[in-house]
Structures are given as structure tokens and as C-alpha cells.
Amino acid sequence: MAQKKVKIGIIGCGGIANGKHMPSLSKIANVEMVAFCDLDKEKAEDAAKKYGAKDAKVYVGEDSYKKLLEDKAIEVVHVLTHNTMHCPIACDALEAGKHVMCEKPMAVSSVEAQKMVDTAKKTGKKLTIGYQNRQRNDSLFLKAEADAGTFGEIYYAKATAIRRRAVPTWGVFLDEEKQGGGPLIDIGTHALDLTLWTMNNYSPKYCVGTTYHKLNNQKNTGNAWGDWDPKKFTVEDSAFGFVVMENGATIYLESSWALNSLDVREAVTTVCGTLGGGDMIDGVRINGVTQGRQYVLKPDLRAGGVAFYEGASEDPAEREARLWIDAVVHDKTPFVLPEQAFVVSQILEGIYTSAKTGKVFEFKKGKK
């Protein structure tokens, strides 16, 4: 018997849809993309032509996604819009009985993120957030070592997302009103998610943050994607946070699109524990002491052999999509839990708030 097709609606047909979600979904045999929605008619039609099923529908306009959600045949919706629309569209989709994959960041505020968690619980539908960097082989190895106790108690970690001069100049990336922030909420969110997940620690106590607008007024910038328009660059060019967790652990978060630094690494983490440590420099490095001697272990991540390396050549975005559809079809727990993504949004909000007020931001204990 032919396997039942999972019918998917795509809301937002821009860069992240074309660069990540639609190509990955198209490689899954039991998936059909049957509806495409965007503010731009040409983008929606192009997506339908390239990735859509034979009779795929196109929806154009700000509220047209609501018409898409009326289609009872659609089981899954991918929310791939600018950040401020994540919460309203995801919640409407969940209320309409759809399972939802929402691109990162989960939301632009902890209130909105909490609303998404609550709506998923109320409707009984699955909600996950697009943190595909967890699916890299180095990330999976480091997480497995942490879970195995290799590092002991992890009490210090560094979340790094540093670009030297790589400011995205297209779309709405530079628009604070639509994005909610710059590199911190864009790429810092990936590094923070990796760090919290590796530590398995989702209880922040307080944080201090700083944001900078030091380079965004410059011209002749040497930017990877051409000079930015200083008038449109309303978000920070770099941001940094110091987070203390309830158990006393410390996380240092650093993020930038433009920073005069040669230490350029993106979406990586470093963890330090009582028994050892690990980082993502040159693949993965595990350090510790054995037989009274210091050691450094550098595993060959090109080889398979462990369950989570099945299909070692599989792209992280493809692995994310496959595991997500498998969770829907077989009623499994999504790889990225909305409660985990909520804490990422909560910390990002705390860092931004601290930067604006110049004060320590204390997290309130509450539901997730």
C-alpha cells in the first residue's frame, strides 16, 4: 500500500522557506506541499511551481493565511514569516487543528512564546521550532557526551554566534519593528539553544546584557553581502549577555553581524564541567583528565555507527524535516520542544531588556 501523504501548507515563501524548509520537505517521500501563502504573489506562485503538488493552491495577502487554514486536508503548517508574525499565525494554525513547525526565533517576547506553548497544550497539536543546528553531527556528539556524564556537572558555558562583517541586507533583517532585534535574536538564538540543550538546563535566574550600534552607521563596510543602508539598519550590530542559572551555572552569550574580530564562529557552544569539557572548534574537542594525565579527544564525525548518525551525509535541515514529519506521522514528541524554545526567547528578552534599562534582569519563575 502507498504511504499516506502528509499535506503541508507553507506560510511565508521567502529566503528561509526556499533555503531550508521547502527543499528539505521535497526530499521526503510521504510529504505533499499543497498550499503556499505570501504577501508577494510572485514568491508564492514560484514556490508552488517549484515545490507544490499538482493542484497546489496559492494565497496572497496579509490575512490570506486564514483562508489556507480553512483547508481541512492540510495537516501541517510551516510558519516562515518575519518574527513578529510567528505567534499570531502559529496560534491560529494550532487552533485550526494543524501541527506547526515555526521558524526560529519562537517569538519576539516571552508573553507571545508562552501563548504559543499554551495554545499547543490546549489544542493537543504538535508545535516545534526550527533549531536545525541541533541536528549537526558535532552537536549530536557533544549532547550525547553531556548526557553520558562525560563532563560531570556543567557549570560554565559559552554560546557563540560571531560574524565579522556579514550583515544580511535583504528582506526585513534590519527592521527592528518586524524582527524584534538583530544578531542576538537571529543567530544568537541558535547558539543559545544549542547551549541550553547540551546543558539540559532551562532555569535562568538573572542576566545582564549589552547591545551595540557602533558599526551600523559606517559606509564602505566590506560587508559580505554588500554595504548596508545605515538609515535602515535599526537593530543592534552586536549583543552580549551574561546569564546565571538557578543552579548557579553561568552562560556567556556573544553575537554579532558586524564586529572587528577574527574569532568568527557561528551557532556553536563550549561547555565546561567538573569532569571535563567540550567545544566545537575544528569539529568537536573533548578535554579531561585520565590516569592523572590531561587529554584531548577529537572524534572523526565522518564515520557512522551510532543511531543518530544514520545517514551521515544528511544535511541538518533535511534531518530536522524528516524527524518532524516522523513525529507527526507516528505521534512522537518533537525533537525541539516548545517549552525549551520558550526559555530561549525568555533569555533573549532578558538580555535586550537589561541592555535598555542598564539593570540586572531577574527572571520570574512560572509555567512553560
C-alpha positions in Angstrom: 0.0 0.0 0.0 1.2 3.5 -0.8 2.0 5.5 2.3 -0.4 8.3 3.2 0.8 11.7 2.2 1.2 14.4 4.8 -0.3 17.6 3.3 1.6 20.7 4.3 0.8 24.4 4.0 3.7 26.9 3.7 3.1 30.3 5.1 5.9 32.7 4.1 7.8 31.8 0.9 10.9 33.9 1.3 14.5 33.2 2.0 14.2 30.7 4.8 11.4 28.8 3.0 13.5 28.5 -0.2 16.8 28.0 1.5 15.8 25.4 4.1 12.2 24.2 4.6 10.8 23.6 1.1 14.0 21.9 -0.3 14.1 19.6 2.8 10.4 18.7 2.7 10.6 17.9 -1.0 13.0 15.1 -0.3 10.6 13.3 2.0 8.5 10.7 0.1 5.3 10.9 2.1 5.0 14.7 2.0 3.0 17.0 -0.3 3.2 20.7 -0.2 -0.4 21.7 -1.2 -0.7 25.4 -0.3 1.6 28.4 -0.4 1.0 31.8 1.2 2.9 35.0 1.0 2.5 38.8 0.8 4.2 38.7 -2.6 2.2 36.9 -5.3 5.3 36.1 -7.3 7.1 34.4 -4.4 4.0 32.2 -3.6 3.5 31.3 -7.2 7.1 30.5 -7.8 7.2 28.3 -4.6 4.0 26.4 -5.8 5.5 25.9 -9.2 8.8 24.5 -7.9 7.7 22.6 -4.8 4.0 22.2 -4.9 1.7 19.3 -5.6 -0.1 19.2 -8.9 -3.2 21.2 -7.7 -1.3 23.3 -5.1 -3.2 26.5 -4.1 -1.7 29.9 -3.7 -2.8 32.5 -1.2 -1.7 36.1 -1.4 -2.2 39.0 1.1 -1.7 39.8 4.8 -4.7 37.8 6.2 -4.9 35.2 3.4 -3.2 32.6 5.6 -6.5 32.3 7.4 -8.1 31.0 4.2 -5.3 28.5 3.9 -6.0 27.3 7.5 -9.6 26.6 6.5 -8.4 23.7 4.3 -9.2 20.6 6.3 -6.9 18.5 4.2 -3.8 20.3 5.4 -2.4 18.6 8.4 0.8 20.5 9.0 1.7 24.2 8.6 5.2 25.7 8.4 5.3 29.3 9.7 8.2 31.0 7.9 7.3 34.7 8.1 9.1 37.6 9.8 9.4 37.2 13.5 6.6 39.4 14.8 4.0 37.2 12.9 5.2 33.9 14.3 2.9 34.0 17.4 -0.4 35.0 15.8 -0.1 32.7 12.8 1.2 29.7 14.8 -1.6 30.1 17.3 -4.2 30.5 14.6 -2.9 27.4 12.9 -2.9 25.3 16.1 -6.5 26.5 16.8 -7.4 25.4 13.3 -6.2 21.8 14.1 -2.8 21.9 12.4 0.6 20.7 13.7 3.0 23.6 13.4 6.7 24.0 12.6 7.6 27.6 13.3 11.0 29.0 12.2 13.2 30.4 14.9 13.1 32.5 17.0 9.9 31.2 18.6 8.5 34.8 19.2 9.7 38.3 19.9 8.6 38.2 23.5 8.2 35.7 26.3 4.5 36.6 26.6 4.0 35.5 22.9 6.1 32.5 23.4 4.1 31.4 26.4 0.9 31.9 24.4 2.2 29.5 21.7 3.1 26.9 24.4 -0.4 27.3 26.0 -2.2 27.0 22.6 -0.3 23.9 21.7 -1.3 22.3 25.0 -4.9 23.4 24.7 -5.3 22.1 21.2 -3.3 18.9 21.6 -1.4 19.7 18.4 2.3 19.4 18.0 4.5 22.6 17.9 8.2 22.7 17.3 10.7 25.5 16.5 13.3 25.4 13.7 16.6 25.0 15.6 18.2 22.7 13.0 21.7 23.3 14.3 20.9 20.6 16.9 20.9 18.1 14.0 24.6 18.7 13.1 26.9 15.8 13.8 29.1 17.8 16.1 26.0 19.0 18.1 24.6 15.5 18.4 28.0 14.1 19.6 28.5 16.8 22.2 25.0 16.4 23.5 25.5 12.6 23.8 28.7 13.1 25.7 26.9 15.5 28.1 24.1 13.1 28.6 26.6 10.3 29.3 28.1 12.3 32.1 31.5 12.9 30.4 31.6 16.5 31.6 30.1 15.9 35.0 28.2 19.0 36.3 28.3 21.7 33.6 28.7 25.0 35.4 30.1 27.3 32.7 29.2 27.5 29.0 29.7 29.9 26.1 27.2 30.4 23.3 28.9 32.0 20.3 27.5 33.5 17.1 30.1 35.9 15.9 30.3 37.3 12.3 33.0 39.8 11.4 31.2 41.6 8.6 28.2 39.5 7.4 25.1 41.7 7.9 22.0 40.4 6.0 20.9 43.3 3.9 17.8 41.8 2.3 14.3 41.3 3.5 13.4 42.8 6.9 16.5 41.7 8.8 17.5 45.3 9.6 14.0 46.3 10.7 13.6 46.2 14.4 9.8 46.6 14.3 9.4 43.4 12.2 12.3 41.3 13.6 12.4 42.3 17.2 16.2 42.6 17.1 19.4 41.9 15.2 22.1 39.3 15.5 21.1 38.3 19.1 17.6 37.2 18.0 18.7 36.0 14.6 21.9 33.9 15.1 22.5 34.3 18.8 19.3 32.3 19.3 20.8 29.2 17.6 23.9 29.4 19.9 21.8 29.8 23.0 19.5 26.9 22.0 22.5 24.6 21.5 24.0 25.6 24.8 20.8 25.1 26.9 20.1 21.8 25.2 23.6 20.5 25.7 23.5 21.5 29.4 19.9 20.3 29.8 19.4 23.4 31.9 16.3 25.6 31.3 16.0 27.5 34.6 17.5 31.0 34.3 17.7 33.2 37.4 19.0 36.6 36.2 21.0 38.1 33.4 22.9 41.3 32.3 23.0 42.3 28.7 24.6 44.9 26.4 23.7 45.8 22.8 25.8 48.0 20.4 25.1 50.2 17.5 28.7 51.0 16.8 29.3 50.0 13.2 25.8 50.3 11.6 26.4 53.9 10.5 29.5 53.2 8.6 30.0 53.2 4.8 32.4 51.2 2.6 31.9 48.4 5.1 33.4 45.4 3.4 30.2 43.5 4.2 29.9 40.0 2.8 26.6 40.9 1.0 27.4 44.5 0.1 27.1 47.7 2.0 24.1 48.1 4.3 21.9 51.2 4.3 22.6 53.0 7.6 19.2 54.5 7.6 17.5 51.1 7.5 19.9 49.4 10.0 17.8 50.0 13.1 18.7 46.8 15.0 21.9 46.3 17.0 25.1 45.2 15.2 26.3 43.2 18.2 24.9 42.0 21.6 26.3 40.2 24.6 24.7 38.6 27.6 25.8 37.1 31.0 23.2 34.6 32.3 23.2 33.0 35.7 21.0 29.9 36.1 19.1 28.8 39.1 21.7 26.1 40.0 24.5 28.7 39.8 25.7 27.8 36.3 26.9 30.6 34.1 26.4 31.2 30.4 28.1 33.8 28.3 26.3 34.7 25.1 28.1 36.6 22.3 26.5 37.6 19.0 27.3 39.9 16.1 26.7 40.6 12.5 29.5 43.2 12.4 32.4 43.1 14.9 36.1 43.8 14.3 37.1 40.3 15.4 38.9 37.4 13.8 37.4 34.9 16.2 34.5 34.2 13.8 32.3 31.2 14.7 28.6 30.8 14.4 26.0 28.7 16.2 28.5 26.9 18.4 28.8 26.2 22.1 31.5 25.5 24.7 30.7 23.6 27.9 32.9 23.2 31.0 32.1 20.8 33.8 33.5 19.1 36.9 34.9 16.1 34.9 35.7 17.6 31.5 34.7 20.0 28.8 33.9 20.2 25.2 33.9 22.7 22.4 33.1 22.9 18.6 36.5 24.1 17.4 37.7 22.1 14.4 34.8 19.7 14.7 34.4 18.6 18.3 37.1 18.5 21.0 36.6 16.8 24.3 39.0 17.5 27.1 39.5 15.9 30.5 42.0 14.1 32.8 42.6 10.3 32.8 45.2 8.4 34.7 46.5 11.7 36.0 47.1 13.0 32.5 45.3 15.7 30.6 43.8 14.5 27.3 42.0 15.9 24.2 39.7 13.7 22.2 38.9 14.6 18.6 36.3 12.2 17.2 36.0 11.5 13.5 32.5 12.7 12.8 32.5 11.4 9.2 32.0 7.9 10.4 28.7 6.3 11.3 27.9 3.5 13.8 25.7 5.3 16.3 21.9 5.5 15.8 21.8 9.3 15.5 24.4 9.3 12.7 22.2 7.3 10.4 22.7 8.9 7.0 25.9 10.7 8.0 25.7 12.8 4.8 22.2 14.1 5.6 22.0 17.8 5.9 20.9 19.2 9.3 17.9 20.9 7.7 16.9 17.6 6.0 17.3 15.7 9.2 15.2 18.2 11.0 12.4 18.0 8.5 12.5 14.2 8.4 12.3 13.9 12.2 9.5 16.4 12.4 7.3 14.6 9.8 8.1 11.3 11.6 6.9 12.8 14.8 3.6 13.9 13.2 3.0 10.6 11.4 3.9 8.4 14.3 2.7 10.7 17.1 6.1 11.2 18.6 7.4 14.0 20.7 9.1 16.7 18.5 12.9 16.9 18.7 12.7 20.6 19.7 10.1 21.1 22.5 8.2 24.4 22.6 8.9 24.7 26.3 12.6 24.7 25.5 12.3 27.3 22.8 10.2 29.4 25.2 13.3 29.7 27.6 15.5 30.7 24.7 13.0 33.6 23.9 12.8 34.4 27.6 16.6 34.8 27.9 16.9 36.8 24.7 14.2 39.2 26.0 16.0 39.5 29.3 19.2 40.5 27.6 17.5 43.1 25.5 15.7 44.4 28.5 18.8 44.6 30.6 20.6 46.4 27.7 17.8 49.0 27.5 17.5 49.6 31.3 21.1 49.2 32.3 19.9 47.0 35.1 20.1 43.3 36.0 17.0 41.4 34.7 15.6 38.9 37.0 13.5 36.0 35.6 10.2 35.2 37.2 9.5 31.6 37.9 6.4 30.4 36.1 4.9 27.9 33.8 6.4 26.9 30.5 
